[in-house]
């Protein structure tokens, strides 16, 4: 099968040479026909002039006398022409006729061709008129020359015609064999041209295929292998010195690519080994850090628990002015315990050691419990927590305590950043295969460039709100939600007036 390029080249070769051959064949046929017609015209012209000269000679002789039997009979030019026409019609391949304009003699009445010829001679001054007639494969060449009334004609004609041109001498030549030979020659020449064009096309195609297309196909195949990553290929182009040079340059290029690829592969392997080493070192560092946080938080929980217990005992035994100091100690101890617990949770999330107690629960009830736990903080700032209880169960497979922790973190942030006397809107609704919880506050909002940063560990915004903790609450909330195969995010209202935190968890 030929390729698209081969088909195009072959098509245009055939079209161009076919057009050239067709034009040449048509031109040659026209040349053959014109040459043949000129030959017929010369023959007819010779017969015409022979008749005219003979008539003039007989006229100068005032006729000729022909012996018939014992007597001589006088022949005028017209009678001689009539006898010559009769004789030619029986024994010669041509005919002769004297056509006289307006004649009533049957032998001299002009036919349509002769009338047209006489008209052209009178009106246009033509000295000869000719035409080819065909009838069912038979051809006849008609020729007409002027018949002029000369002074010598008065010897036989007493009355002179009104014009010197009285008619025409019509010559008819049988051209059937001529046209048959012409068609035969045309067919022979056409066959020869077709054969020659076929040979030219074949030779051109063979030359192009050998010298251009085959090397190009081999080069294209090798380039395709290189494109697929096979650099162990080479080409051997021997069609010409130019192709040989192209092949050598291609092979040198492929070899250079192979060397460069090997070098890059070695460099990549070295870099990979370094990355592996760095990654292992980073893992060890992260493990050390995680172990440090885990150990330090575990170690801190024990004394903090002991301090909390001691404060409780002291509060029961002491009264009066000292109890206020114990309240301060208790609040700060609780805060320190919460911070240690956040560090411990964050460490467990990073190391993947946080265990979830997954069970089917009504997310609406979990949300209500979390709102009740956040109520005291809202009362201190006179903030309304607005939530519409769902009429249907919102079942989901969750860790209830951890999900409450997420909701309380979001509510605490919303209450902390909302101005006094405002409200915080909480909503729960179904979105596809997920439950979506939103917490919308009326605080200063979060700039768009910081929306992804608020879920990073230890992130603090530059604002006037104090006592915002270590910046682990949202990071822990993100880890818990993602552990439930959900998503968490924040959207800020236009003009940074308030923001809306949301998270999703799969529906049961």
RODO-2510 file (C-alpha; in nm, 4 decimals, decimal comma):
residues 508
     n   res          X          Y          Z
     1     x     0,0000     0,0000     0,0000
     2     x     0,1146     0,3497    -0,0819
     3     x     0,1451     0,6207     0,1793
     4     x    -0,0414     0,9519     0,1512
     5     x     0,2701     1,1264     0,0166
     6     x     0,3247     0,8551    -0,2439
     7     x    -0,0387     0,8774    -0,3542
     8     x    -0,0156     1,2554    -0,3892
     9     x     0,3083     1,2423    -0,5901
    10     x     0,1748     0,9674    -0,8179
    11     x    -0,1517     1,1569    -0,8664
    12     x     0,0197     1,4809    -0,9675
    13     x     0,2640     1,3003    -1,1971
    14     x    -0,0274     1,1379    -1,3794
    15     x    -0,2234     1,4660    -1,3931
    16     x     0,0658     1,6787    -1,5219
    17     x     0,1923     1,4283    -1,7790
    18     x    -0,1641     1,3393    -1,8772
    19     x    -0,2434     1,7056    -1,9440
    20     x     0,0794     1,7466    -2,1374
    21     x     0,0150     1,4309    -2,3398
    22     x    -0,3465     1,5284    -2,4104
    23     x    -0,2450     1,8731    -2,5326
    24     x     0,0322     1,7256    -2,7483
    25     x    -0,2033     1,4625    -2,8917
    26     x    -0,4676     1,7228    -2,9715
    27     x    -0,2109     1,9537    -3,1319
    28     x    -0,0603     1,6727    -3,3368
    29     x    -0,4053     1,5642    -3,4565
    30     x    -0,4839     1,9166    -3,5636
    31     x    -0,1529     1,9364    -3,7469
    32     x    -0,2227     1,6092    -3,9276
    33     x    -0,5695     1,7284    -4,0248
    34     x    -0,4544     2,0706    -4,1445
    35     x    -0,1714     1,9134    -4,3450
    36     x    -0,4115     1,6679    -4,5071
    37     x    -0,6682     1,9351    -4,5841
    38     x    -0,3964     2,1559    -4,7373
    39     x    -0,2933     1,8635    -4,9508
    40     x    -0,6530     1,8082    -5,0678
    41     x    -0,6885     2,1793    -5,1339
    42     x    -0,3686     2,1841    -5,3403
    43     x    -0,4937     1,8897    -5,5460
    44     x    -0,8322     2,0530    -5,6012
    45     x    -0,6645     2,3860    -5,6809
    46     x    -0,4444     2,2122    -5,9392
    47     x    -0,7472     2,0549    -6,1070
    48     x    -0,9250     2,3899    -6,1062
    49     x    -0,6322     2,5713    -6,2684
    50     x    -0,5949     2,2909    -6,5206
    51     x    -0,9600     2,3320    -6,6204
    52     x    -0,9289     2,7127    -6,6365
    53     x    -0,6133     2,7014    -6,8522
    54     x    -0,7664     2,4423    -7,0821
    55     x    -1,0805     2,6514    -7,1233
    56     x    -0,8728     2,9622    -7,1977
    57     x    -0,6640     2,7709    -7,4523
    58     x    -0,9721     2,6321    -7,6288
    59     x    -1,1264     2,9776    -7,6253
    60     x    -0,8174     3,1263    -7,7899
    61     x    -0,8345     2,8499    -8,0512
    62     x    -1,2036     2,9398    -8,0998
    63     x    -1,2843     2,5837    -8,0160
    64     x    -1,1362     2,2466    -8,1042
    65     x    -1,2529     1,9976    -8,3626
    66     x    -1,2901     1,6317    -8,2810
    67     x    -1,3402     1,3700    -8,5477
    68     x    -1,6323     1,1375    -8,5041
    69     x    -1,6585     0,8969    -8,7888
    70     x    -1,6097     1,0814    -9,1156
    71     x    -1,7010     1,4225    -8,9750
    72     x    -1,5373     1,6794    -8,7400
    73     x    -1,7326     1,8300    -8,4576
    74     x    -1,6488     2,1614    -8,2914
    75     x    -1,6070     2,1618    -7,9086
    76     x    -1,6408     2,4867    -7,7141
    77     x    -1,4827     2,5373    -7,3703
    78     x    -1,8167     2,4643    -7,2042
    79     x    -1,8682     2,1466    -7,4037
    80     x    -1,5115     2,0399    -7,3308
    81     x    -1,5625     2,1023    -6,9565
    82     x    -1,8899     1,9042    -6,9650
    83     x    -1,7243     1,6125    -7,1395
    84     x    -1,4316     1,6301    -6,8937
    85     x    -1,6717     1,6331    -6,5969
    86     x    -1,8601     1,3343    -6,7376
    87     x    -1,5404     1,1450    -6,8009
    88     x    -1,3965     1,2298    -6,4544
    89     x    -1,7191     1,1210    -6,2837
    90     x    -1,6837     0,7763    -6,4423
    91     x    -1,3084     0,7158    -6,4334
    92     x    -1,1442     0,9587    -6,1833
    93     x    -1,1583     0,9976    -5,8007
    94     x    -1,2735     1,3588    -5,8450
    95     x    -1,5599     1,5429    -6,0114
    96     x    -1,5779     1,8672    -6,2099
    97     x    -1,8821     2,0896    -6,2512
    98     x    -1,9440     2,4283    -6,4101
    99     x    -2,1973     2,6044    -6,1880
   100     x    -2,3458     2,9207    -6,3434
   101     x    -2,5419     3,1678    -6,1338
   102     x    -2,9026     3,1865    -6,2599
   103     x    -2,8568     2,9081    -6,5150
   104     x    -3,1547     2,6931    -6,6188
   105     x    -2,9468     2,4176    -6,7717
   106     x    -2,9671     2,1087    -6,5473
   107     x    -2,5941     2,0479    -6,5606
   108     x    -2,5038     2,4041    -6,4610
   109     x    -2,7521     2,4746    -6,1790
   110     x    -2,5478     2,5382    -5,8604
   111     x    -2,6193     2,3369    -5,5476
   112     x    -2,6184     2,4852    -5,1955
   113     x    -2,2388     2,4719    -5,1536
   114     x    -2,1832     2,6270    -5,4976
   115     x    -2,4420     2,9019    -5,4345
   116     x    -2,2738     2,9845    -5,1050
   117     x    -1,9322     2,9890    -5,2756
   118     x    -2,0560     3,2183    -5,5567
   119     x    -2,2061     3,4539    -5,2971
   120     x    -1,8794     3,4730    -5,0994
   121     x    -1,6822     3,5364    -5,4191
   122     x    -1,9147     3,8196    -5,5239
   123     x    -1,9620     3,9832    -5,1828
   124     x    -1,6332     3,9088    -5,0075
   125     x    -1,4019     3,8816    -5,3057
   126     x    -1,2818     3,5315    -5,2164
   127     x    -1,0779     3,3511    -5,4791
   128     x    -1,1531     3,0023    -5,3481
   129     x    -1,3968     2,8330    -5,1140
   130     x    -1,3662     2,4815    -4,9718
   131     x    -1,5539     2,2568    -4,7285
   132     x    -1,5564     1,8984    -4,6036
   133     x    -1,8795     1,6974    -4,6080
   134     x    -1,9330     1,3717    -4,4205
   135     x    -2,2095     1,1161    -4,4443
   136     x    -2,2050     0,7912    -4,2419
   137     x    -1,8299     0,7593    -4,2413
   138     x    -1,7793     0,8805    -4,5983
   139     x    -1,6003     1,2100    -4,6570
   140     x    -1,5927     1,4387    -4,9604
   141     x    -1,3810     1,7503    -5,0117
   142     x    -1,5558     2,0265    -5,2074
   143     x    -1,3606     2,3066    -5,3722
   144     x    -1,4925     2,6045    -5,5705
   145     x    -1,2976     2,8552    -5,7819
   146     x    -1,4402     3,1570    -5,9721
   147     x    -1,5734     3,1162    -6,3256
   148     x    -1,4902     3,4456    -6,5019
   149     x    -1,6281     3,5618    -6,8387
   150     x    -1,3194     3,6698    -7,0403
   151     x    -1,3090     3,8544    -7,3765
   152     x    -1,2170     3,5317    -7,5492
   153     x    -1,5516     3,3875    -7,4388
   154     x    -1,7303     3,6212    -7,6848
   155     x    -1,6214     3,3988    -7,9689
   156     x    -1,8722     3,1434    -7,8471
   157     x    -2,1125     3,3594    -7,6473
   158     x    -2,2609     3,6507    -7,8359
   159     x    -2,4291     3,8008    -7,5329
   160     x    -2,2050     3,9132    -7,2457
   161     x    -2,3302     3,8651    -6,8858
   162     x    -2,3739     4,1709    -6,6583
   163     x    -2,0686     4,0756    -6,4454
   164     x    -1,7404     3,9053    -6,5223
   165     x    -1,8027     3,6489    -6,2387
   166     x    -2,0730     3,4234    -6,3823
   167     x    -2,0372     3,1249    -6,1498
   168     x    -1,7793     2,8832    -6,0206
   169     x    -1,5905     2,5762    -6,1162
   170     x    -1,6715     2,3143    -5,8525
   171     x    -1,4255     2,0356    -5,7779
   172     x    -1,5218     1,7364    -5,5624
   173     x    -1,2569     1,4993    -5,4274
   174     x    -1,3308     1,1701    -5,2512
   175     x    -1,1594     1,2114    -4,9079
   176     x    -1,2888     0,8975    -4,7346
   177     x    -0,9620     0,7080    -4,7617
   178     x    -0,7692     1,0165    -4,6602
   179     x    -0,9682     1,0576    -4,3371
   180     x    -0,9538     0,6871    -4,2695
   181     x    -0,5754     0,7027    -4,2959
   182     x    -0,5794     1,0164    -4,0820
   183     x    -0,7820     0,8398    -3,8091
   184     x    -0,5537     0,5386    -3,8321
   185     x    -0,2473     0,7603    -3,7922
   186     x    -0,4157     0,9439    -3,5031
   187     x    -0,4923     0,6148    -3,3276
   188     x    -0,1375     0,4963    -3,3813
   189     x     0,0064     0,8231    -3,2563
   190     x    -0,2351     0,8220    -2,9607
   191     x    -0,1340     0,4678    -2,8668
   192     x     0,2287     0,5607    -2,9009
   193     x     0,1766     0,8702    -2,6820
   194     x    -0,0106     0,6685    -2,4166
   195     x     0,2631     0,4072    -2,4131
   196     x     0,5310     0,6785    -2,3965
   197     x     0,3498     0,8595    -2,1145
   198     x     0,3065     0,5318    -1,9260
   199     x     0,6769     0,4601    -1,9585
   200     x     0,7659     0,8154    -1,8526
   201     x     0,5337     0,7910    -1,5487
   202     x     0,6750     0,4509    -1,4583
   203     x     1,0349     0,5704    -1,4886
   204     x     0,9650     0,8922    -1,2957
   205     x     0,7820     0,6959    -1,0259
   206     x     1,0630     0,4404    -1,0051
   207     x     1,3201     0,7197    -0,9794
   208     x     1,1229     0,9095    -0,7125
   209     x     1,0486     0,5961    -0,5140
   210     x     1,4099     0,4806    -0,5247
   211     x     1,5794     0,8156    -0,4778
   212     x     1,3343     1,0034    -0,2547
   213     x     1,0420     0,8106    -0,1093
   214     x     1,2183     0,4955     0,0131
   215     x     1,4938     0,6886     0,1981
   216     x     1,2313     0,9255     0,3340
   217     x     1,0208     0,6321     0,4570
   218     x     1,3214     0,4753     0,6256
   219     x     1,4127     0,8075     0,7872
   220     x     1,0526     0,8598     0,9028
   221     x     1,0395     0,5110     1,0563
   222     x     1,3616     0,5742     1,2461
   223     x     1,2343     0,9146     1,3650
   224     x     0,9138     0,7482     1,4896
   225     x     1,1192     0,5007     1,6933
   226     x     1,3207     0,7897     1,8381
   227     x     0,9942     0,9634     1,9296
   228     x     0,8920     0,6520     2,1236
   229     x     1,2208     0,6595     2,3129
   230     x     1,4193     0,3975     2,1188
   231     x     1,7611     0,5567     2,0753
   232     x     1,9413     0,2446     1,9530
   233     x     1,8327     0,2993     1,5906
   234     x     2,0337     0,3975     1,2846
   235     x     1,9633     0,4487     0,9156
   236     x     2,1621     0,3456     0,6084
   237     x     2,0676     0,5829     0,3247
   238     x     2,2659     0,5008     0,0096
   239     x     2,0337     0,6408    -0,2592
   240     x     2,2636     0,9374    -0,3211
   241     x     2,5465     1,1293    -0,1616
   242     x     2,2976     1,3836    -0,0270
   243     x     2,0899     1,1137     0,1412
   244     x     2,4050     0,9526     0,2739
   245     x     2,4996     1,2840     0,4367
   246     x     2,1470     1,3174     0,5838
   247     x     2,1677     0,9626     0,7209
   248     x     2,5056     1,0244     0,8831
   249     x     2,3798     1,3475     1,0437
   250     x     2,0682     1,1689     1,1699
   251     x     2,2725     0,8857     1,3200
   252     x     2,5073     1,1353     1,4866
   253     x     2,2083     1,3227     1,6292
   254     x     2,0532     1,0014     1,7680
   255     x     2,3840     0,8981     1,9223
   256     x     2,4189     1,2419     2,0830
   257     x     2,0638     1,2102     2,2179
   258     x     2,1436     0,8647     2,3551
   259     x     2,4558     0,9930     2,5296
   260     x     2,2639     1,2882     2,6703
   261     x     1,9826     1,0616     2,7869
   262     x     2,2276     0,8286     2,9624
   263     x     2,3888     1,1270     3,1297
   264     x     2,0509     1,2643     3,2388
   265     x     1,9491     0,9216     3,3629
   266     x     2,2623     0,8967     3,5746
   267     x     2,2057     1,2479     3,7071
   268     x     1,8409     1,1640     3,7779
   269     x     1,9407     0,8471     3,9618
   270     x     2,1926     1,0433     4,1686
   271     x     1,9327     1,3101     4,2433
   272     x     1,6790     1,0410     4,3315
   273     x     1,9224     0,8811     4,5734
   274     x     1,9855     1,2204     4,7303
   275     x     1,6129     1,2843     4,7515
   276     x     1,5612     0,9445     4,9094
   277     x     1,8299     1,0202     5,1634
   278     x     1,6836     1,3635     5,2310
   279     x     1,3347     1,2145     5,2554
   280     x     1,4516     0,9496     5,5003
   281     x     1,6268     1,2184     5,7004
   282     x     1,3115     1,4303     5,6908
   283     x     1,1043     1,1313     5,8024
   284     x     1,3409     1,0715     6,0903
   285     x     1,3255     1,4398     6,1797
   286     x     0,9482     1,4403     6,1608
   287     x     0,9380     1,1258     6,3702
   288     x     1,1677     1,2826     6,6257
   289     x     0,9463     1,5904     6,6298
   290     x     0,6276     1,3846     6,6541
   291     x     0,7794     1,1680     6,9260
   292     x     0,8934     1,4816     7,1051
   293     x     0,5461     1,6385     7,0938
   294     x     0,3815     1,3124     7,1920
   295     x     0,6193     1,2508     7,4781
   296     x     0,6172     1,6096     7,5994
   297     x     0,2395     1,6274     7,5914
   298     x     0,2088     1,2933     7,7666
   299     x     0,4595     1,4067     8,0251
   300     x     0,2782     1,7379     8,0670
   301     x    -0,0643     1,5812     8,1096
   302     x     0,0357     1,3964     8,4251
   303     x     0,1538     1,6993     8,6261
   304     x    -0,1304     1,9126     8,4896
   305     x    -0,3795     1,6507     8,6039
   306     x    -0,2119     1,6462     8,9434
   307     x    -0,2242     2,0288     8,9633
   308     x    -0,5919     2,0283     8,8707
   309     x    -0,6620     1,7726     9,1430
   310     x    -0,4641     1,9685     9,4011
   311     x    -0,6460     2,2898     9,3135
   312     x    -0,9771     2,1130     9,3554
   313     x    -0,8768     1,9894     9,6998
   314     x    -0,7524     2,3353     9,8012
   315     x    -1,0757     2,4996     9,6844
   316     x    -1,2756     2,2654     9,9021
   317     x    -1,0553     2,3335    10,2084
   318     x    -0,9868     2,7044    10,1611
   319     x    -1,2337     2,9881    10,1653
   320     x    -1,2243     3,3624    10,1702
   321     x    -0,9721     3,5711     9,9835
   322     x    -0,7545     3,2756     9,8779
   323     x    -1,0314     3,1132     9,6713
   324     x    -1,0055     3,3862     9,4028
   325     x    -0,6412     3,2965     9,3421
   326     x    -0,7367     2,9333     9,3197
   327     x    -0,9953     3,0246     9,0542
   328     x    -0,7204     3,1958     8,8543
   329     x    -0,5009     2,8889     8,8924
   330     x    -0,7838     2,6628     8,7877
   331     x    -0,8705     2,8666     8,4734
   332     x    -0,5096     2,8793     8,3569
   333     x    -0,4614     2,5122     8,4355
   334     x    -0,7667     2,4298     8,2235
   335     x    -0,6294     2,6474     7,9434
   336     x    -0,2881     2,4790     7,9702
   337     x    -0,4564     2,1369     7,9657
   338     x    -0,6530     2,2338     7,6539
   339     x    -0,3328     2,3513     7,4807
   340     x    -0,1526     2,0279     7,5694
   341     x    -0,4500     1,8285     7,4410
   342     x    -0,4426     2,0276     7,1126
   343     x    -0,0728     1,9529     7,0713
   344     x    -0,1366     1,5853     7,1373
   345     x    -0,4235     1,5738     6,8860
   346     x    -0,2182     1,7545     6,6231
   347     x     0,0698     1,5130     6,6714
   348     x    -0,1608     1,2137     6,6392
   349     x    -0,3190     1,3512     6,3214
   350     x     0,0197     1,4079     6,1589
   351     x     0,1431     1,0612     6,2493
   352     x    -0,1873     0,8941     6,1541
   353     x    -0,2279     0,7493     6,5017
   354     x    -0,5565     0,9183     6,5879
   355     x    -0,8193     0,6480     6,6339
   356     x    -1,1788     0,7317     6,5440
   357     x    -1,4729     0,5688     6,7146
   358     x    -1,6965     0,5579     6,4069
   359     x    -2,0667     0,4965     6,4646
   360     x    -2,3907     0,5955     6,3012
   361     x    -2,5267     0,9113     6,4607
   362     x    -2,7701     1,1921     6,3922
   363     x    -2,5565     1,4880     6,2921
   364     x    -2,8402     1,7199     6,3908
   365     x    -2,8208     1,6016     6,7518
   366     x    -2,4420     1,6296     6,7559
   367     x    -2,4760     1,9865     6,6308
   368     x    -2,7288     2,0714     6,8993
   369     x    -2,5025     1,9324     7,1749
   370     x    -2,2070     2,1342     7,0455
   371     x    -2,4199     2,4515     7,0358
   372     x    -2,5265     2,3954     7,3981
   373     x    -2,1597     2,3591     7,5006
   374     x    -2,0756     2,6856     7,3203
   375     x    -2,3677     2,8772     7,4770
   376     x    -2,1775     3,0097     7,7828
   377     x    -1,9143     3,1688     7,5595
   378     x    -2,1893     3,3303     7,3467
   379     x    -2,3728     3,4644     7,6538
   380     x    -2,0609     3,6489     7,7693
   381     x    -2,0636     3,8544     7,4439
   382     x    -2,4431     3,8722     7,4116
   383     x    -2,4250     3,6820     7,0815
   384     x    -2,7237     3,4876     6,9493
   385     x    -2,6615     3,1382     6,8125
   386     x    -2,9258     3,0895     6,5438
   387     x    -2,9962     2,7295     6,4326
   388     x    -3,3055     2,5627     6,2882
   389     x    -3,3476     2,2028     6,3961
   390     x    -3,3905     1,9575     6,1091
   391     x    -3,7245     1,7745     6,0886
   392     x    -3,5623     1,4538     5,9583
   393     x    -3,2688     1,2518     6,0939
   394     x    -2,9326     1,3509     5,9438
   395     x    -2,7547     1,0185     5,9770
   396     x    -2,3808     0,9889     5,9196
   397     x    -2,1009     0,7530     6,0244
   398     x    -1,8864     0,9726     6,2481
   399     x    -1,6863     0,9899     6,5690
   400     x    -1,9309     1,1884     6,7816
   401     x    -1,6741     1,3392     7,0219
   402     x    -1,4350     1,4399     6,7453
   403     x    -1,7175     1,5905     6,5376
   404     x    -1,8311     1,7883     6,8431
   405     x    -1,4719     1,9098     6,8751
   406     x    -1,4798     2,0342     6,5122
   407     x    -1,8112     2,2164     6,5606
   408     x    -1,7055     2,3719     6,8924
   409     x    -1,3797     2,4970     6,7335
   410     x    -1,5752     2,6655     6,4515
   411     x    -1,8323     2,8117     6,6913
   412     x    -1,5629     2,9381     6,9292
   413     x    -1,3853     3,1195     6,6463
   414     x    -1,7139     3,2654     6,5186
   415     x    -1,8103     3,3926     6,8671
   416     x    -1,4592     3,5237     6,9395
   417     x    -1,4415     3,7306     6,6163
   418     x    -1,8041     3,8539     6,6115
   419     x    -1,8858     4,1950     6,7643
   420     x    -2,1046     4,2049     7,0759
   421     x    -2,4771     4,1883     7,0158
   422     x    -2,4447     4,0173     6,6735
   423     x    -2,5519     3,6675     6,5811
   424     x    -2,3893     3,3504     6,4490
   425     x    -2,5922     3,1445     6,2000
   426     x    -2,5530     2,7658     6,1923
   427     x    -2,7123     2,5518     5,9218
   428     x    -2,7195     2,1847     5,8232
   429     x    -2,8441     2,0597     5,4877
   430     x    -2,7995     1,7785     5,2373
   431     x    -2,5750     1,8326     4,9331
   432     x    -2,5509     1,5263     4,7118
   433     x    -2,4085     1,2361     4,9096
   434     x    -2,2829     1,4653     5,1872
   435     x    -2,4152     1,6596     5,4834
   436     x    -2,2908     2,0177     5,4852
   437     x    -2,2555     2,2236     5,8042
   438     x    -2,1999     2,6022     5,7795
   439     x    -2,1101     2,8509     6,0552
   440     x    -2,1512     3,2155     5,9494
   441     x    -2,0347     3,5045     6,1675
   442     x    -2,0463     3,8844     6,1350
   443     x    -1,6825     3,9485     6,2156
   444     x    -1,4128     4,1329     6,0172
   445     x    -1,3787     3,8474     5,7695
   446     x    -1,0696     3,6879     5,6205
   447     x    -0,8822     3,8251     5,3159
   448     x    -0,8970     3,5855     5,0158
   449     x    -0,5193     3,5376     5,0198
   450     x    -0,5401     3,4035     5,3787
   451     x    -0,8340     3,1636     5,3312
   452     x    -0,6021     2,8630     5,2791
   453     x    -0,3593     2,9714     5,5510
   454     x    -0,6089     2,9679     5,8394
   455     x    -0,6027     2,5862     5,8415
   456     x    -0,2224     2,5750     5,8820
   457     x    -0,0684     2,5010     6,2197
   458     x     0,0266     2,7977     6,4393
   459     x    -0,1233     3,0501     6,1960
   460     x    -0,2233     3,3833     6,3558
   461     x    -0,3805     3,6795     6,1817
   462     x    -0,2708     4,0349     6,2532
   463     x    -0,5829     4,1610     6,4321
   464     x    -0,6853     4,3103     6,7649
   465     x    -0,8510     3,9968     6,9027
   466     x    -0,6564     3,8631     7,1978
   467     x    -0,6430     3,5190     7,3506
   468     x    -0,6787     3,3258     7,0292
   469     x    -0,4678     3,0289     7,1447
   470     x    -0,1819     2,8609     6,9641
   471     x    -0,3480     2,8484     6,6222
   472     x    -0,4111     2,4713     6,6236
   473     x    -0,7910     2,4602     6,6432
   474     x    -0,8658     2,4904     6,2710
   475     x    -0,5725     2,2655     6,1770
   476     x    -0,7114     1,9925     6,4095
   477     x    -1,0630     2,0471     6,2720
   478     x    -0,9316     2,0047     5,9158
   479     x    -0,7530     1,6820     6,0082
   480     x    -1,0632     1,5362     6,1783
   481     x    -1,2942     1,6239     5,8846
   482     x    -1,0527     1,4813     5,6269
   483     x    -1,0216     1,1654     5,8393
   484     x    -1,4005     1,1337     5,7931
   485     x    -1,3462     1,1639     5,4115
   486     x    -1,4979     1,5126     5,4094
   487     x    -1,3843     1,8619     5,3224
   488     x    -1,3529     2,1862     5,5176
   489     x    -1,3151     2,5453     5,3954
   490     x    -1,4071     2,9085     5,4404
   491     x    -1,5731     3,1736     5,2235
   492     x    -1,5512     3,5471     5,2966
   493     x    -1,8366     3,7846     5,2219
   494     x    -1,7859     4,0814     4,9913
   495     x    -1,5876     4,3568     5,1607
   496     x    -1,4527     4,1148     5,4267
   497     x    -1,7649     4,1665     5,6440
   498     x    -1,8086     3,8283     5,8082
   499     x    -1,7056     3,4860     5,6887
   500     x    -1,8637     3,1446     5,6561
   501     x    -1,6815     2,8276     5,7636
   502     x    -1,8185     2,4992     5,6329
   503     x    -1,7402     2,1284     5,6338
   504     x    -1,8929     1,8183     5,4795
   505     x    -1,9184     1,4558     5,5913
   506     x    -2,0593     1,1605     5,3933
   507     x    -2,4217     1,0781     5,4559
   508     x    -2,4974     0,7320     5,5918
***
